[in-house]
Amino acid sequence: MSTMEPDERCDVFVLGGGPGGSTIGALLAQRGWNVVIAEKEHHPRFHIGESLLPLNLPLFERLGVRADIERIGMPKYGAEFNSPLHAEPVTFDFGQAVDPTYPSSFEVRRSEFDEILFRNAQRKGAHTFEGCRVTDVAFPAGAQVRVKARGADGGERAWQAKFFVDASGRDTFLANRLGIKRRIREHNSAALYGHFTGAKRLPGKAAGNISMFWFEHGWFWFIPLLDGTTSVGAVCWPYYMKSRKTDPTTFFLDTIATVPKLALRLRDAKLTHEVTATGNYSYSAAHMYGDRYILVGDAYTFIDPVFSSGVMLAMNSAFVGADAVEACLGDPARASAMLRRFDRTVRAGVRSFTWFIYRMTNPTIRQLFMAPSTALGMQAGVLSLLAGDLFRGTPIRWRLRAFKVLYYLINLRYPLRSIAGWRNRKRLLREQTTGMTQS
């Protein structure tokens, strides 16, 4: 499996070779730290979440991989929203954000994208291990972190590290072991997804734009990839998934048929593989750092992919996390302050998205997205949010506050609709909680 001997020592052990783990591993290795990255699978490996945000690009530039990403990416200039209550779609063009420096991004096959980041960490000097599944980690007082793992050949390995980074994604390795993982009751969801060939794309420059389709039980994504494949998925309330009486593929195709605008785009399309179903989409850990460890990306929290924020938030947490880890290793006097900064920055980014995510099924949000207002710079502010421009100091906070004020005012103007929407959400949450208790 590797040339390293058992009980090898390293400065930082990174669990997970996805975007978060590969990014923090590359950054710390480039700065001269002895870094080990353990990935349970072998690259390239399948992963969902193919749509990137414009503010991923400066992170690629800092890592030195932008040209590699451009080579595999389908250019994406905006996001199209479709509502069953509105005849025409609405497109948000990233070039109209408050700061249009990055007016586009890419749709990517995650197998190719993740491998680029992983190999970049190798080139930067990280010791990488694929097919290496971590089985145990311990944080003994007064001693180094102890990590045990098993290779694809069944062989056991062990490391001693000064610091441990959990970038295990939705495996949430540490959060499970420490008992700090919590379902997000306000927004738990399930998903079905598959890849199609022959899907009808938008014309011209918009061919690579992501499309979102609301429907009665949730929403669909439609993500065009460079090789002609299109990723399509439905994120829906768990009660709808529990209503399934057929196999996932049939249920998925039947659900698509209930969304005429999407069905038209997929009329001549064919699935490339069977459909995948997954649940427990929304969760969070009680905290993201502790004694000699941090959690980055989805290892800490995942809410909902509606704004394609997962990769950007994971990579940004890795950049801030790398500074915190370096302080813990080389400048203990600054360690506490840097860890708090890491915590504060990650939470602020997640919080910015979650306010919108929790309300995406609300009729008022749908109304505002389908009839965007340029007053007080609200549309530009929301576009900046959709672009992921949350960490550069771009002045969008007051624009987003104006949007939220308008949202609440509209709710007051239509109290019966607002109360009905609130009651429906409470009912769905109650049914969901009851179902989890009985299962």
C-alpha positions as CSV (number, residue, x, y, z in Angstrom):
1,M,0.0,0.0,0.0
2,S,2.8,2.4,0.8
3,T,6.5,2.8,1.6
4,M,5.9,4.2,5.1
5,E,6.4,2.0,8.1
6,P,3.9,1.5,10.9
7,D,4.1,4.0,13.6
8,E,5.5,6.6,11.3
9,R,5.4,10.1,12.6
10,C,4.0,13.2,10.9
11,D,3.0,16.7,11.8
12,V,-0.5,16.6,10.4
13,F,-2.7,13.6,9.6
14,V,-5.6,14.5,7.2
15,L,-8.5,12.1,7.0
16,G,-10.1,12.4,3.5
17,G,-8.8,13.2,0.0
18,G,-11.7,15.3,-1.2
19,P,-11.6,19.0,-1.8
20,G,-11.3,20.0,1.8
21,G,-8.6,17.4,2.7
22,S,-6.6,17.9,-0.4
23,T,-6.6,21.6,-0.1
24,I,-5.5,21.8,3.5
25,G,-3.0,19.0,2.9
26,A,-1.5,20.9,-0.1
27,L,-1.3,24.2,1.8
28,L,0.4,22.8,4.9
29,A,2.8,20.6,2.9
30,Q,3.8,23.6,0.8
31,R,4.6,25.4,4.0
32,G,7.0,22.7,5.0
33,W,4.9,20.6,7.4
34,N,5.1,16.8,7.2
35,V,1.5,15.9,6.1
36,V,-0.2,12.6,5.6
37,I,-3.5,12.4,3.6
38,A,-5.5,9.1,3.9
39,E,-8.3,8.5,1.4
40,K,-10.4,5.4,1.7
41,E,-11.1,5.1,-2.0
42,H,-8.8,5.3,-5.1
43,H,-8.9,8.4,-7.4
44,P,-10.7,8.9,-9.7
45,R,-13.8,8.0,-7.7
46,F,-17.4,9.1,-8.2
47,H,-18.9,11.9,-6.1
48,I,-21.9,14.1,-6.5
49,G,-21.8,17.9,-6.2
50,E,-20.5,19.0,-9.7
51,S,-21.4,22.7,-9.8
52,L,-18.7,25.1,-8.6
53,L,-19.1,28.8,-7.7
54,P,-17.2,31.8,-9.2
55,L,-15.4,32.4,-5.9
56,N,-13.9,28.9,-6.1
57,L,-11.6,30.4,-8.8
58,P,-9.4,32.6,-6.6
59,L,-8.9,29.5,-4.4
60,F,-7.8,27.5,-7.5
61,E,-5.4,30.3,-8.4
62,R,-3.8,30.2,-4.9
63,L,-3.4,26.4,-5.2
64,G,-2.0,26.7,-8.7
65,V,-4.7,24.4,-10.3
66,R,-6.9,26.9,-12.2
67,A,-5.7,25.8,-15.7
68,D,-6.3,22.2,-14.8
69,I,-9.8,22.9,-13.7
70,E,-10.5,25.0,-16.8
71,R,-9.4,22.0,-18.9
72,I,-12.1,19.7,-17.5
73,G,-14.8,22.2,-16.7
74,M,-18.0,23.3,-18.5
75,P,-18.1,27.1,-18.3
76,K,-21.0,28.3,-16.1
77,Y,-22.1,32.0,-16.2
78,G,-25.2,31.9,-14.1
79,A,-28.0,30.0,-12.5
80,E,-31.5,29.5,-13.9
81,F,-34.6,29.2,-11.6
82,N,-37.8,27.6,-12.8
83,S,-41.1,27.7,-10.9
84,P,-44.4,25.8,-11.7
85,L,-46.2,29.0,-10.8
86,H,-44.3,31.2,-13.3
87,A,-44.4,30.8,-17.1
88,E,-40.8,32.0,-17.7
89,P,-37.6,31.1,-16.0
90,V,-35.3,33.7,-14.4
91,T,-31.5,33.6,-14.8
92,F,-29.1,35.1,-12.3
93,D,-26.0,36.2,-14.2
94,F,-22.8,36.2,-12.0
95,G,-21.5,39.1,-14.0
96,Q,-24.1,41.3,-12.4
97,A,-22.8,40.7,-8.8
98,V,-21.5,43.5,-6.6
99,D,-17.9,42.7,-7.6
100,P,-17.9,41.1,-11.1
101,T,-14.2,40.2,-11.0
102,Y,-15.2,36.5,-11.3
103,P,-18.2,36.4,-13.6
104,S,-18.2,32.7,-14.3
105,S,-17.3,29.3,-12.9
106,F,-17.4,25.6,-14.0
107,E,-19.4,22.5,-13.9
108,V,-17.1,19.5,-13.4
109,R,-17.0,15.8,-13.1
110,R,-16.1,15.4,-9.4
111,S,-14.0,12.3,-10.2
112,E,-11.7,14.4,-12.3
113,F,-11.9,17.5,-10.1
114,D,-11.1,15.7,-6.9
115,E,-8.2,13.9,-8.4
116,I,-6.7,17.2,-9.6
117,L,-6.7,18.5,-6.1
118,F,-5.4,15.3,-4.6
119,R,-2.5,15.0,-7.1
120,N,-1.7,18.7,-6.4
121,A,-1.3,17.9,-2.8
122,Q,1.1,15.1,-3.7
123,R,3.1,17.5,-5.8
124,K,3.2,20.0,-2.9
125,G,4.9,17.3,-0.8
126,A,2.0,15.6,1.1
127,H,2.3,11.9,1.6
128,T,-0.9,10.4,0.2
129,F,-2.4,7.0,0.7
130,E,-5.4,5.7,-1.3
131,G,-7.5,2.7,-0.4
132,C,-6.5,3.5,3.2
133,R,-9.5,3.4,5.7
134,V,-8.9,5.0,9.1
135,T,-10.3,2.7,11.8
136,D,-9.4,4.5,15.0
137,V,-8.0,7.8,16.4
138,A,-7.1,8.6,19.9
139,F,-6.0,11.9,21.6
140,P,-4.1,10.7,24.7
141,A,-3.1,13.5,27.2
142,G,0.5,14.5,27.0
143,A,1.1,12.4,23.9
144,Q,0.7,12.6,20.1
145,V,-2.5,11.8,18.3
146,R,-2.6,8.1,17.4
147,V,-4.2,7.0,14.2
148,K,-4.9,3.4,13.0
149,A,-5.8,2.5,9.5
150,R,-6.4,-0.5,7.2
151,G,-5.2,-0.7,3.6
152,A,-7.0,-2.2,0.6
153,D,-4.8,-5.3,1.1
154,G,-6.0,-5.7,4.7
155,G,-2.7,-4.6,6.2
156,E,-2.8,-2.5,9.4
157,R,-0.9,0.8,9.6
158,A,-0.4,3.3,12.4
159,W,0.7,6.9,12.7
160,Q,1.5,9.3,15.4
161,A,0.7,12.9,14.6
162,K,0.8,16.3,16.2
163,F,-2.5,17.3,14.8
164,F,-5.5,15.6,13.2
165,V,-7.7,17.1,10.4
166,D,-11.1,15.4,9.8
167,A,-12.0,16.0,6.1
168,S,-14.0,12.8,5.9
169,G,-17.0,14.5,4.3
170,R,-20.4,13.0,4.9
171,D,-18.7,10.1,6.7
172,T,-18.3,12.6,9.6
173,F,-15.7,10.3,11.2
174,L,-14.9,12.4,14.3
175,A,-18.4,13.8,14.8
176,N,-19.7,10.2,15.0
177,R,-17.0,9.0,17.3
178,L,-17.3,12.0,19.6
179,G,-21.1,11.9,19.6
180,I,-21.4,15.5,18.4
181,K,-23.3,15.0,15.1
182,R,-26.8,16.4,15.1
183,R,-29.5,16.2,12.4
184,I,-30.7,19.6,11.4
185,R,-34.4,19.2,12.2
186,E,-35.3,22.5,10.4
187,H,-34.1,21.2,7.1
188,N,-33.6,17.5,6.8
189,S,-33.9,16.1,3.3
190,A,-33.3,13.2,1.0
191,A,-32.0,13.0,-2.6
192,L,-32.2,11.0,-5.8
193,Y,-29.8,11.6,-8.6
194,G,-28.5,10.2,-11.8
195,H,-26.6,11.1,-15.0
196,F,-28.2,11.4,-18.5
197,T,-26.9,11.7,-22.0
198,G,-28.9,13.5,-24.7
199,A,-30.5,16.1,-22.3
200,K,-31.5,19.4,-23.9
201,R,-29.3,22.2,-22.7
202,L,-29.8,26.0,-22.8
203,P,-28.7,27.7,-26.0
204,G,-25.4,29.5,-26.6
205,K,-23.4,30.9,-23.7
206,A,-25.9,29.6,-21.2
207,A,-25.4,25.9,-22.2
208,G,-23.3,25.3,-19.0
209,N,-25.6,27.1,-16.6
210,I,-27.1,25.2,-13.7
211,S,-30.9,25.0,-13.8
212,M,-33.1,24.6,-10.7
213,F,-36.7,23.4,-10.8
214,W,-39.1,23.8,-7.9
215,F,-41.8,21.1,-7.6
216,E,-44.4,20.1,-5.0
217,H,-42.1,18.0,-2.9
218,G,-38.7,19.9,-3.2
219,W,-36.5,20.9,-6.1
220,F,-34.4,19.5,-8.9
221,W,-30.9,20.3,-10.1
222,F,-29.8,20.1,-13.8
223,I,-26.0,20.4,-14.3
224,P,-24.5,20.1,-17.8
225,L,-21.0,18.5,-17.9
226,L,-18.3,19.0,-20.5
227,D,-18.5,15.5,-22.0
228,G,-22.2,15.8,-22.9
229,T,-23.5,14.1,-19.7
230,T,-25.9,16.0,-17.5
231,S,-26.3,15.5,-13.8
232,V,-29.9,15.6,-12.6
233,G,-31.0,15.2,-9.0
234,A,-34.1,15.8,-6.8
235,V,-33.8,17.0,-3.2
236,C,-37.0,16.4,-1.4
237,W,-38.7,16.0,1.9
238,P,-38.2,12.6,3.5
239,Y,-42.0,12.0,3.6
240,Y,-41.9,11.9,-0.2
241,M,-39.1,9.4,-0.3
242,K,-40.9,7.2,2.1
243,S,-43.9,7.1,-0.3
244,R,-41.7,5.2,-2.8
245,K,-43.2,1.8,-3.8
246,T,-41.0,1.2,-6.8
247,D,-37.2,0.9,-7.4
248,P,-35.2,4.2,-7.2
249,T,-34.8,4.5,-10.9
250,T,-38.6,4.2,-11.7
251,F,-39.5,6.5,-8.8
252,F,-37.0,9.1,-10.0
253,L,-38.3,9.0,-13.6
254,D,-41.9,9.2,-12.3
255,T,-40.9,12.2,-10.2
256,I,-39.3,13.9,-13.2
257,A,-42.6,13.4,-15.2
258,T,-44.4,15.6,-12.6
259,V,-42.2,18.6,-13.6
260,P,-43.1,19.4,-17.2
261,K,-40.3,21.9,-17.9
262,L,-37.7,19.4,-16.7
263,A,-39.4,16.5,-18.4
264,L,-39.2,18.4,-21.7
265,R,-35.4,18.9,-21.3
266,L,-35.0,15.2,-20.7
267,R,-37.5,13.9,-23.3
268,D,-34.8,12.4,-25.5
269,A,-32.3,11.7,-22.7
270,K,-31.1,8.3,-21.4
271,L,-29.8,7.4,-18.0
272,T,-26.2,6.2,-18.0
273,H,-26.5,4.2,-14.8
274,E,-29.0,3.3,-12.2
275,V,-30.3,6.1,-9.9
276,T,-28.8,6.6,-6.5
277,A,-30.9,7.5,-3.4
278,T,-29.5,9.0,-0.2
279,G,-31.0,10.3,3.0
280,N,-29.9,12.3,6.1
281,Y,-28.8,15.2,3.9
282,S,-28.7,17.9,6.6
283,Y,-26.6,17.7,9.7
284,S,-24.1,19.6,11.8
285,A,-21.5,18.9,14.5
286,A,-21.8,20.6,17.9
287,H,-18.3,22.1,17.4
288,M,-15.6,22.2,14.7
289,Y,-12.4,22.1,16.7
290,G,-11.0,20.7,19.9
291,D,-7.8,19.4,21.4
292,R,-5.4,18.8,18.5
293,Y,-8.1,18.5,15.8
294,I,-10.4,20.4,13.5
295,L,-13.3,19.5,11.2
296,V,-13.3,21.0,7.7
297,G,-16.0,21.0,5.0
298,D,-18.8,18.4,5.2
299,A,-17.1,16.7,8.1
300,Y,-18.5,19.6,10.1
301,T,-21.8,20.4,8.4
302,F,-23.9,19.9,5.3
303,I,-27.2,21.7,4.8
304,D,-28.5,21.5,1.2
305,P,-26.9,21.7,-2.2
306,V,-29.4,24.2,-3.6
307,F,-26.8,26.9,-4.0
308,S,-23.9,24.6,-4.9
309,S,-22.0,25.9,-1.9
310,G,-20.4,22.7,-0.7
311,V,-17.1,22.7,-2.5
312,M,-16.5,26.4,-2.0
313,L,-17.3,26.2,1.8
314,A,-15.1,23.1,2.2
315,M,-12.1,24.7,0.4
316,N,-12.5,28.0,2.1
317,S,-12.6,26.2,5.5
318,A,-9.4,24.4,4.5
319,F,-7.6,27.7,3.8
320,V,-8.6,29.2,7.1
321,G,-8.1,25.9,8.8
322,A,-4.5,25.7,7.5
323,D,-3.7,28.9,9.2
324,A,-5.2,27.6,12.4
325,V,-3.3,24.3,12.3
326,E,0.0,26.1,11.5
327,A,-0.5,28.3,14.6
328,C,-1.2,25.3,16.7
329,L,2.0,23.7,15.6
330,G,4.4,26.6,15.3
331,D,3.0,29.5,17.3
332,P,1.0,28.3,20.4
333,A,0.5,31.8,21.7
334,R,-1.7,32.6,18.6
335,A,-3.4,29.1,18.5
336,S,-6.5,29.9,20.4
337,A,-7.2,33.1,18.5
338,M,-6.6,31.4,15.1
339,L,-8.9,28.5,16.0
340,R,-11.6,31.0,17.0
341,R,-11.1,32.8,13.7
342,F,-11.5,29.5,11.9
343,D,-14.7,28.8,13.8
344,R,-16.1,32.3,13.3
345,T,-15.3,32.4,9.5
346,V,-16.8,28.9,8.8
347,R,-19.9,29.6,10.8
348,A,-20.5,32.9,9.1
349,G,-20.2,31.4,5.6
350,V,-22.6,28.6,6.5
351,R,-25.0,31.0,8.2
352,S,-25.2,33.2,5.1
353,F,-26.4,30.4,3.0
354,T,-28.7,28.7,5.5
355,W,-31.1,31.6,6.0
356,F,-32.0,31.3,2.3
357,I,-31.8,27.5,2.2
358,Y,-34.3,27.1,5.1
359,R,-36.8,29.3,3.2
360,M,-36.4,28.0,-0.4
361,T,-39.7,26.2,-0.3
362,N,-41.5,29.3,1.1
363,P,-43.8,31.0,-1.5
364,T,-42.4,34.4,-0.6
365,I,-38.8,33.4,-1.4
366,R,-40.0,31.9,-4.7
367,Q,-41.8,35.1,-5.5
368,L,-38.7,37.2,-4.8
369,F,-36.4,34.9,-6.8
370,M,-38.8,34.8,-9.8
371,A,-39.3,38.6,-9.7
372,P,-35.9,39.9,-8.5
373,S,-35.7,43.5,-7.5
374,T,-32.8,45.8,-8.2
375,A,-33.9,48.3,-5.5
376,L,-31.2,49.0,-2.8
377,G,-28.8,46.7,-4.7
378,M,-30.7,43.6,-3.5
379,Q,-30.4,41.6,-6.7
380,A,-26.6,42.3,-6.9
381,G,-26.3,41.2,-3.2
382,V,-28.1,37.9,-3.8
383,L,-26.0,37.3,-6.9
384,S,-22.9,37.8,-4.8
385,L,-24.2,35.3,-2.3
386,L,-24.9,32.8,-5.2
387,A,-21.4,33.4,-6.4
388,G,-19.9,32.6,-3.0
389,D,-18.5,36.1,-2.4
390,L,-18.7,35.9,1.4
391,F,-15.1,36.1,2.6
392,R,-13.4,39.0,0.7
393,G,-15.1,41.9,2.5
394,T,-17.3,42.7,-0.5
395,P,-20.0,45.1,0.8
396,I,-23.1,42.8,0.4
397,R,-24.4,42.6,4.0
398,W,-26.7,45.5,3.9
399,R,-28.0,44.4,0.5
400,L,-28.8,41.0,2.0
401,R,-30.4,42.7,5.0
402,A,-32.6,44.7,2.7
403,F,-33.7,41.5,0.9
404,K,-34.6,39.9,4.3
405,V,-36.6,42.9,5.3
406,L,-38.5,42.8,2.1
407,Y,-39.1,39.1,2.6
408,Y,-40.6,39.7,6.1
409,L,-42.7,42.7,4.8
410,I,-44.2,40.5,2.0
411,N,-45.0,37.8,4.6
412,L,-46.9,40.5,6.6
413,R,-48.7,41.6,3.5
414,Y,-49.9,38.1,2.8
415,P,-50.5,36.7,6.3
416,L,-52.8,33.9,5.3
417,R,-50.3,32.5,2.8
418,S,-47.4,33.0,5.3
419,I,-49.3,31.2,8.1
420,A,-50.3,28.4,5.7
421,G,-46.7,27.9,4.6
422,W,-45.5,28.0,8.2
423,R,-48.0,25.4,9.3
424,N,-47.2,23.2,6.4
425,R,-43.5,23.3,7.2
426,K,-44.3,22.5,10.9
427,R,-46.4,19.6,9.8
428,L,-43.7,18.2,7.6
429,L,-41.1,18.5,10.4
430,R,-43.5,16.8,12.9
431,E,-44.1,13.9,10.5
432,Q,-40.4,13.6,9.8
433,T,-39.6,13.5,13.5
434,T,-42.3,11.0,14.1
435,G,-41.0,8.8,11.3
436,M,-37.4,8.9,12.6
437,T,-38.6,8.0,16.1
438,Q,-40.6,5.0,14.8
439,S,-37.8,3.8,12.5
